[in-house]
Amino acid sequence: MTRKRIVVGITGASGFQYGVDVLRLLREAEIETHLVMSRGAQLTREHETDLSAEDVYALATHIHSPGALGAPISSGSFRTEGMIIAPCSMHTLGAIASGVTDNLVTRAADVALKERRRLVLMTREAPLHLGHLRNMLAVTEYGGIIFPPVPAIYAAPRTSADIIRHSAARALSLLGVEVPDMPRWGETLSTVSAEK
C-alpha cells in the first residue's frame, strides 16, 4: 500500500454533516477514501443538507454501493488504515456489535475489527437505553472506539460548522490523521490552573 486508505461509512443517524467534514478533511490530507453510504444516510442527507449525492461522492476517492458485498473493502486482504462511521446510527452499532454483516457498511466494519484495524464510530443518539450501552460495550471489547461527537466548548467554537469540524478532526486523530489547525487543549489553547 503506497498511499493511506481509510474507509468512510455514513449511516442514517442525524448529523450527516459529520461524514461530509470527515471526507473533506481526509481529502485535504490526501488520504484515499472508500465511501459507502447507507440508504438511511441518503434520506438524512436530503433532510439535513442541500447537498446532492453527487456533491458528497465528489469528496471521495472511491464510492461503493451499500449492497456491493463484493467490493474491495469487504475483504481483509484489502489493506486500509481503518474505518470511521460518521455518523453511526444505533441500528448500525447494533449490527456491528452482534456481527451482522448484511450490508457493506457493517461488513467493512466487521473486517476492520477482525483484522485488528482501527474502527471509530461517531455514534449519534440520546438518551441511551441499556441496549445501546451494551452494544457500545461489546464493540469496545472487540477493539472498536466509540466516539460520540460531543462539542468541545473549550475550543470556543463560533458556529455549528466549527463544532462539527472539530469533532470530525478529533475522531480522525484516532485513525492517525492529524488536522494541522485543530484546536488542542494545552497546545494551541491555553490551559487554566486551579488556584490552591
ZISUL-V494772 format. One record per helix or strand. SS is the DSSP state (H for helix, E for strand). FROM is the first residue (numbers start at 1). TO is the last residue. If there is no record, write none. Layout:
<<SS FROM TO> <SS FROM TO>>
//
This chain:
<<E 5 10> <H 16 28> <E 32 37> <H 39 48> <H 53 57> <E 62 64> <H 72 74> <E 82 88> <H 90 98> <H 104 114> <E 118 123> <H 130 142> <E 145 146> <H 153 155> <H 160 173> <E 185 185> <E 189 189>>
//
